[in-house]
Amino acid sequence: MNGTISIPLKTSWTNTSVTFKQSAKSAPLFNQQGIWRHPSGSAFYIWGGLTAYFGQPPPLEIWRFSADGSGGGLWNKETPRGSTVVELSKAVRAGQSAWTQSRNVGYFLGGYANAQSDTSVTGDTYLALPGLLSYDMTSGELTNSSSVGLGPYGNLVSGAAEFVPFGPSGVLLFLGGGQGPIATKYGGWTGVDFNNLTFYDIATKKWHSQQATGARPTRRERFCTVGVAGPNNTYEM
């Protein structure tokens, strides 16, 4: 798809009656991007991904889609501010990352980089990237935090992430996917089981793990998750 598709949520529809609206996409075309919703609810951002059709990756940029309230909108490139200019120049674009967001900060963990994602990678090399990138959609600040403590390699490919609103700033929960040496062939990582779950405390910037109990899913990659607050101050995923 070379456009941005929207469907109405204010009216009822079925699979056969739904109407799609398409807006031109001036942003680069990528697969496997991360998406962060702006706190206002009227825009979203995209970061990362692999170029479509094995094309040359464009410069490292964050793009924003501003909705017009009628199913359309416009794409614009975000202008880096302050330290974000430096952080963006040091970043490496990746695909198949685990991404989620708090109210105003988007998070993007790991994934893999290759010649389709970043010009710094050549040949048939695949890099299972460490590092937790975060983007404050209010201030425009981009930071890259250490992922030491996330398994033996500090990386995660094709996993899922959920923001859980516990504690002063919330925690990030990472599920499934695979881990392995940074430089590896595609698929050279080992699947992460659900027996031990990994959390990142946003306030302290520390990693924690917790043993899981009960019935647990089998190992898996590239799956979907959803989280919602439950009764008695619980959070269900």
LUMVEX-348027 format. One record per residue (C-alpha): residue in three letters; x, y, z. Coordinates in steps of 0.02 Angstrom, whole numbers, padded with zeros to 5 digits, always signed. Example, Ala and Ser with C-alpha at 12.3 -4.5 7.8 and 13.67 -1.06 7.14 Angstrom:
BEGIN
ALA+00615-00225+00390 SER+00684-00053+00357 
END
This chain:
BEGIN
MET+00000+00000+00000 ASN+00068+00171-00050 GLY-00065+00270+00043 THR-00135+00295+00218 ILE-00301+00207+00242 SER-00435+00256+00368 ILE-00603+00183+00419 PRO-00741+00271+00517 LEU-00768+00225+00699 LYS-00917+00339+00733 THR-01038+00235+00630 SER-01079+00050+00622 TRP-01020-00055+00476 THR-00989-00235+00425 ASN-00846-00313+00327 THR-00947-00293+00167 SER-01013-00117+00197 VAL-00860-00030+00271 THR-00794+00119+00174 PHE-00607+00151+00161 LYS-00531+00321+00133 GLN-00356+00339+00064 SER-00237+00486+00087 ALA-00077+00512-00010 LYS+00078+00462+00087 SER+00226+00579+00062 ALA+00325+00491+00199 PRO+00446+00352+00147 LEU+00371+00180+00121 PHE+00423+00054+00253 ASN+00371-00115+00319 GLN+00369-00161+00504 GLN+00370+00015+00575 GLY+00330+00068+00752 ILE+00179+00183+00777 TRP+00150+00304+00921 ARG-00013+00398+00949 HIS+00004+00582+00996 PRO-00074+00625+01167 SER-00199+00740+01080 GLY-00270+00593+00984 SER-00262+00693+00822 ALA-00095+00629+00756 PHE+00025+00483+00757 TYR+00211+00457+00725 ILE+00308+00322+00635 TRP+00486+00265+00664 GLY+00596+00122+00606 GLY+00555-00012+00480 LEU+00625-00090+00323 THR+00616-00009+00152 ALA+00487-00082+00035 TYR+00544-00168-00125 PHE+00725-00182-00065 GLY+00755+00002-00097 GLN+00894+00112-00027 PRO+00850+00169+00150 PRO+00816+00357+00163 PRO+00893+00469+00297 LEU+00848+00436+00479 GLU+00688+00532+00509 ILE+00532+00532+00616 TRP+00370+00567+00522 ARG+00203+00628+00587 PHE+00028+00605+00515 SER-00094+00742+00569 ALA-00275+00690+00550 ASP-00403+00814+00482 GLY-00551+00739+00576 SER-00635+00677+00416 GLY-00531+00522+00382 GLY-00390+00612+00293 GLY-00236+00707+00343 LEU-00060+00760+00300 TRP+00114+00685+00324 ASN+00256+00796+00383 LYS+00435+00761+00435 GLU+00472+00802+00617 THR+00610+00929+00644 PRO+00731+00865+00777 ARG+00759+00981+00924 GLY+00905+01000+01046 SER+00991+00838+01093 THR+00876+00742+00976 VAL+00980+00801+00828 VAL+01132+00710+00900 GLU+01035+00557+00958 LEU+00951+00537+00789 SER+01120+00541+00700 LYS+01182+00400+00812 ALA+01027+00291+00797 VAL+01013+00137+00687 ARG+00845+00104+00604 ALA+00774-00070+00634 GLY+00625-00177+00589 GLN+00530-00310+00687 SER+00553-00211+00848 ALA+00442-00213+01003 TRP+00354-00045+01022 THR+00226+00033+01138 GLN+00193+00200+01223 SER+00144+00286+01384 ARG+00031+00438+01370 ASN+00160+00549+01286 VAL+00318+00443+01261 GLY+00342+00312+01126 TYR+00459+00164+01155 PHE+00549+00058+01026 LEU+00655-00091+01081 GLY+00778-00194+00981 GLY+00727-00273+00817 TYR+00853-00307+00680 ALA+00945-00194+00560 ASN+01003-00239+00385 ALA+01037-00155+00219 GLN+00850-00124+00198 SER+00835-00026+00359 ASP+00996+00074+00380 THR+01136+00131+00265 SER+01267+00086+00397 VAL+01231-00099+00367 THR+01292-00180+00206 GLY+01282-00349+00121 ASP+01175-00486+00195 THR+01217-00442+00376 TYR+01080-00442+00507 LEU+01109-00352+00671 ALA+00998-00396+00820 LEU+01004-00223+00898 PRO+01015-00186+01084 GLY+00950-00023+01158 LEU+00783+00053+01207 LEU+00741+00207+01106 SER+00610+00328+01173 TYR+00530+00482+01094 ASP+00440+00614+01196 MET+00300+00673+01082 THR+00274+00831+01187 SER+00453+00894+01199 GLY+00520+00811+01042 GLU+00664+00733+01140 LEU+00738+00569+01078 THR+00842+00461+01196 ASN+00925+00291+01185 SER+00938+00194+01348 SER+01037+00039+01390 SER+00952-00130+01375 VAL+01083-00221+01478 GLY+00981-00336+01589 LEU+00864-00392+01451 GLY+00916-00573+01433 PRO+01095-00624+01392 TYR+01114-00510+01240 GLY+01010-00356+01281 ASN+00907-00371+01122 LEU+00737-00432+01064 VAL+00680-00471+00887 SER+00498-00492+00835 GLY+00433-00477+01014 ALA+00291-00373+01084 ALA+00286-00233+01212 GLU+00151-00166+01328 PHE+00150-00011+01439 VAL+00078-00051+01611 PRO+00024+00100+01718 PHE+00099+00039+01883 GLY+00214+00144+01990 PRO+00261+00328+01971 SER+00299+00320+01784 GLY+00237+00148+01734 VAL+00332-00006+01676 LEU+00363-00085+01506 LEU+00329-00271+01486 PHE+00413-00367+01346 LEU+00345-00532+01282 GLY+00401-00669+01164 GLY+00512-00641+01014 GLY+00691-00702+00999 GLN+00864-00658+01065 GLY+01038-00693+01002 PRO+01211-00624+00962 ILE+01208-00450+00886 ALA+01282-00505+00719 THR+01187-00656+00656 LYS+01097-00724+00505 TYR+00911-00695+00488 GLY+00820-00811+00607 GLY+00980-00849+00703 TRP+00904-00799+00869 THR+00827-00913+00999 GLY+00643-00897+01044 VAL+00602-00821+01214 ASP+00483-00925+01318 PHE+00348-00857+01433 ASN+00414-00938+01592 ASN+00510-00782+01642 LEU+00443-00608+01600 THR+00549-00452+01582 PHE+00499-00279+01644 TYR+00580-00108+01625 ASP+00546+00020+01763 ILE+00537+00188+01674 ALA+00568+00293+01830 THR+00725+00201+01887 LYS+00782+00144+01713 LYS+00812-00030+01782 TRP+00768-00202+01713 HIS+00679-00335+01815 SER+00616-00511+01784 GLN+00475-00611+01861 GLN+00435-00796+01856 ALA+00268-00833+01773 THR+00144-00959+01840 GLY-00011-01044+01773 ALA-00044-01088+01590 ARG+00084-01002+01478 PRO+00086-00977+01290 THR+00211-01068+01181 ARG+00359-00972+01109 ARG+00309-00858+00967 GLU+00362-00709+00860 ARG+00274-00567+00766 PHE+00112-00581+00865 CYS-00009-00449+00929 THR-00047-00398+01108 VAL-00171-00280+01188 GLY-00182-00215+01366 VAL-00328-00146+01467 ALA-00354-00096+01647 GLY-00451-00225+01748 PRO-00544-00223+01915 ASN-00455-00202+02082 ASN-00307-00108+02008 THR-00257-00250+01893 TYR-00201-00240+01713 GLU-00244-00376+01588 MET-00149-00421+01428 
END
